[in-house]
């Protein structure tokens, strides 16, 4: 592994630790704010006056900065899937701090998600070398990726204006899908900005190009949208459910966006592609288990819980 990849790996791991902890801190802040004001899940913004929520937000920002920097040193296919570590961190802290229990099958689901994502990473193609923000702009404006970006924007708008009012508080996938779709676009722009900052620090000023400003605006819009709907998801659903599903969808869509933009799969053999598809199937299996057991969140973790599932509660 090159020194740049080692730096990217270290930054990605530290990012996951910070982000995993931020889920719990923000959830505590949301609960505290909801006790004295209108909950985020029903459109309230009282959490903006809660110091604990801001502590979680600062923790997440630190993690995102580390993640942003990691993309400047390592390819997206290496950095993005390492978000699996945040699942473990948030699940452990949710059990210790929030007293949220994850059913045995839910734990198996988490493991399947991690195994599937790891399979994809181990067999993912190498990312092409990018030497200028203009190179990324050329790739981003090709027809295939433009169609993907337009599809994402259209689907997000449909979800926000049609499905959120009807199903937002009862179906976790509504909020998480919005976050994940926008996240897949933000990662592509973050990669471009990371390259721009890295080259600028090396003496090749990339900030003079208008493409850099466009990528920065895309990142800003995507992050604001993700933050808003992630808050709603955390305030409405169990953290042990939100974290792994968000990871699975975000990672899968990011890898898909990267494959479309950089045409990575064009250089792969059939066995490699089949192995990656198996990884996706494993991820989907894990997601199914997480959904199937979300109503067993407070049930005993033993096998008897399969017969007498507990009642899912939310505070």
C-alpha positions in Angstrom: 0.0 0.0 0.0 1.3 3.4 -1.0 2.0 6.1 1.6 -0.9 8.1 0.2 -3.3 5.2 0.6 -2.0 4.7 4.2 -2.8 8.3 5.0 -6.2 7.9 3.4 -6.9 4.7 5.3 -6.0 6.3 8.7 -8.1 9.4 7.9 -11.1 7.2 6.9 -10.9 5.1 10.0 -10.7 8.1 12.3 -13.6 9.6 10.4 -15.8 6.6 11.0 -15.0 6.8 14.8 -16.1 10.4 15.0 -19.2 10.0 12.8 -20.3 6.8 14.7 -20.1 8.7 18.0 -21.9 11.8 16.5 -25.0 9.7 15.7 -25.4 9.0 19.5 -24.5 12.5 20.7 -27.0 14.0 18.2 -29.7 11.5 19.1 -29.3 12.5 22.8 -29.6 16.1 21.8 -32.7 15.5 19.6 -34.4 13.6 22.5 -33.5 16.4 25.0 -34.8 19.1 22.5 -37.9 17.1 21.8 -38.8 16.9 25.4 -39.1 20.7 25.6 -40.1 21.6 22.0 -41.3 20.3 18.7 -39.5 17.1 17.6 -37.4 17.1 14.4 -39.4 14.1 13.2 -42.6 16.3 12.9 -40.9 19.3 11.4 -39.5 21.0 14.5 -36.1 22.7 14.8 -35.8 23.2 18.5 -32.7 21.0 18.4 -30.9 24.0 17.0 -31.0 25.5 20.5 -29.7 22.4 22.2 -25.9 22.5 23.0 -25.7 18.7 23.1 -26.9 18.5 19.5 -24.3 21.0 18.4 -21.7 18.9 20.2 -22.8 16.0 18.0 -22.8 18.2 15.0 -19.2 19.4 15.7 -18.1 15.7 16.1 -19.7 14.9 12.8 -18.0 17.8 11.1 -14.6 16.7 12.4 -15.4 13.2 11.0 -16.5 14.7 7.7 -13.4 16.8 7.4 -11.2 13.7 8.0 -13.4 11.9 5.4 -13.0 14.8 3.0 -9.3 14.8 3.4 -9.1 11.0 2.9 -10.6 11.3 -0.6 -7.6 13.5 -1.6 -5.2 10.6 -0.8 -7.1 7.4 -1.6 -9.8 6.3 -4.1 -13.5 6.4 -3.2 -13.8 2.6 -3.4 -11.3 2.4 -0.5 -12.6 5.3 1.6 -16.4 5.0 1.4 -16.9 1.4 2.5 -14.8 2.0 5.7 -17.9 3.8 6.9 -18.9 0.3 8.2 -16.8 1.1 11.3 -19.3 3.8 12.2 -22.0 1.1 12.4 -20.1 -0.8 15.0 -19.3 2.4 17.0 -22.9 3.7 16.9 -24.4 0.2 17.7 -22.1 -0.2 20.8 -22.7 3.3 22.0 -26.5 3.1 21.4 -26.5 0.0 23.6 -24.5 1.7 26.3 -25.8 5.2 26.2 -29.3 5.1 24.6 -30.2 1.7 26.0 -31.3 0.6 22.5 -31.2 -3.1 22.0 -30.6 -4.8 18.6 -32.1 -8.2 18.1 -29.9 -11.2 17.3 -31.1 -11.3 13.7 -30.4 -7.5 13.5 -26.8 -8.2 14.5 -26.6 -10.9 11.8 -28.0 -8.3 9.4 -25.3 -5.8 10.3 -22.6 -8.5 9.9 -24.0 -9.4 6.4 -24.0 -5.7 5.4 -20.3 -5.4 6.4 -19.3 -8.7 4.8 -21.1 -7.7 1.5 -19.6 -4.3 1.4 -16.1 -5.7 2.2 -16.5 -8.2 -0.7 -17.2 -5.3 -3.0 -14.2 -3.3 -1.8 -11.8 -6.2 -2.1 -12.8 -6.8 -5.7 -13.5 -3.2 -6.7 -11.5 -1.9 -9.6 -8.8 0.7 -9.2 -9.8 4.3 -9.6 -8.3 6.2 -12.5 -5.7 8.8 -11.8 -7.1 12.4 -11.6 -4.6 15.2 -11.9 -6.8 18.3 -12.2 -10.3 19.4 -11.2 -10.9 19.8 -15.0 -10.4 16.1 -15.4 -13.3 15.4 -13.0 -15.4 18.0 -14.7 -15.0 16.3 -18.1 -16.1 13.0 -16.5 -19.0 14.6 -14.6 -20.4 16.1 -17.8 -20.5 13.0 -19.9 -24.0 11.8 -20.8 -24.0 8.7 -18.6 -23.3 10.5 -15.4 -25.5 13.5 -16.3 -28.4 11.0 -16.7 -27.6 9.5 -13.3 -27.4 12.9 -11.7 -30.7 14.0 -13.2 -32.4 10.8 -12.1 -31.1 11.3 -8.5 -32.4 14.9 -8.4 -35.8 13.9 -9.8 -36.2 11.0 -7.4 -35.2 13.1 -4.4 -37.7 15.8 -5.3 -40.5 13.1 -5.7 -39.6 11.6 -2.3 -39.5 15.0 -0.5 -42.7 16.4 -1.9 -44.8 13.2 -2.3 -43.6 10.4 0.0 -42.2 12.3 3.0 -45.5 13.8 4.1 -47.3 10.4 3.8 -44.7 7.8 4.8 -41.7 9.7 6.3 -42.5 8.8 9.9 -43.4 5.2 9.3 -40.9 4.0 6.7 -37.2 4.5 7.5 -36.2 4.1 3.8 -37.8 7.4 2.8 -35.5 9.6 4.8 -32.4 7.4 4.3 -32.9 7.1 0.5 -32.9 10.9 0.3 -29.7 11.1 2.3 -28.0 8.3 0.3 -28.9 9.6 -3.1 -27.6 13.1 -2.3 -24.6 11.5 -0.7 -23.6 9.7 -3.9 -23.5 13.0 -5.7 -21.6 14.8 -2.9 -18.8 12.2 -2.8 -18.1 12.8 -6.5 -17.8 16.5 -5.8 -15.9 16.0 -2.6 -13.4 13.9 -4.5 -13.0 16.8 -7.0 -12.6 19.4 -4.1 -10.1 17.1 -2.4 -8.0 16.9 -5.5 -8.3 20.7 -5.9 -7.1 21.4 -2.4 -4.3 18.9 -2.6 -3.0 20.2 -5.9 -3.3 23.8 -4.7 -1.2 23.0 -1.6 1.3 21.5 -3.9 1.6 24.7 -5.8 -0.9 24.1 -8.6 -3.7 26.5 -7.9 -7.0 24.9 -8.7 -9.2 27.5 -7.0 -9.1 29.8 -10.0 -11.2 27.4 -12.0 -15.0 27.9 -12.0 -15.5 24.1 -11.9 -14.1 24.1 -8.3 -16.9 26.6 -7.2 -19.5 24.4 -8.9 -18.4 21.3 -7.1 -18.3 23.3 -3.8 -21.9 24.4 -4.3 -23.0 20.8 -5.0 -21.3 19.6 -1.8 -23.0 22.3 0.2 -26.5 21.6 -1.1 -26.0 17.8 -0.7 -24.7 18.1 2.9 -27.5 20.5 4.0 -30.1 18.1 2.6 -28.4 15.0 4.1 -28.2 16.7 7.5 -31.9 17.7 7.5 -33.3 14.3 6.6 -30.7 12.4 8.7 -31.9 14.3 11.7 -35.5 13.3 10.9 -34.5 9.7 10.6 -32.5 9.7 13.9 -35.4 11.4 15.7 -38.0 8.9 14.4 -36.3 5.5 14.2 -33.9 3.4 16.3 -30.3 4.4 15.8 -29.2 0.8 15.4 -31.5 0.6 12.4 -30.7 4.0 10.9 -26.9 3.6 11.0 -26.5 0.3 9.1 -29.2 1.0 6.5 -27.7 4.5 5.8 -24.3 2.9 5.4 -25.5 0.2 3.1 -27.4 2.5 0.8 -24.9 5.3 0.8 -22.0 2.9 0.0 -23.8 1.1 -2.7 -25.0 4.2 -4.4 -21.6 5.9 -4.1 -19.9 2.8 -5.7 -22.5 2.9 -8.5 -22.0 6.6 -9.1 -18.2 6.1 -9.2 -18.6 3.2 -11.6 -20.8 5.3 -14.0 -18.5 8.4 -13.7 -15.2 6.6 -14.0 -16.3 3.6 -16.0 -14.4 1.3 -13.7 -16.2 -1.9 -14.6 -15.2 -1.6 -18.2 -11.8 -3.0 -17.3 -13.1 -5.9 -15.1 -13.5 -9.6 -15.9 -16.7 -11.5 -15.6 -15.7 -13.3 -12.3 -14.8 -9.9 -10.7 -18.2 -8.5 -11.7 -20.1 -11.6 -10.4 -18.2 -11.4 -7.1 -19.3 -7.8 -6.7 -22.9 -8.7 -7.5 -22.7 -11.3 -4.8 -21.5 -8.6 -2.5 -24.6 -6.5 -3.3 -26.9 -9.5 -2.7 -25.3 -10.0 0.7 -25.9 -6.4 1.5 -29.5 -6.6 0.5 -29.9 -9.7 2.6 -28.5 -7.8 5.6 -30.9 -4.9 4.9 -33.8 -7.3 4.8 -32.9 -8.8 8.2 -32.6 -5.3 9.7 -36.1 -4.4 8.5 -37.6 -7.8 9.5 -36.3 -7.5 13.0 -36.8 -3.8 13.7 -40.0 -4.6 15.7 -38.0 -6.9 17.9 -35.6 -4.2 19.1 -36.4 -4.7 22.7 -36.8 -8.5 22.6 -34.3 -10.8 24.3 -31.4 -11.6 22.1 -31.9 -15.4 22.5 -33.5 -17.8 20.1 -36.8 -17.6 22.0 -37.3 -14.1 20.7 -38.0 -15.7 17.2 -41.2 -17.1 18.7 -42.2 -14.2 20.9 -40.9 -11.0 19.4 -40.8 -7.9 21.6 -42.4 -4.6 20.9 -40.5 -1.9 19.2 -40.5 1.3 21.1 -39.3 4.8 20.3 -38.6 7.6 22.7 
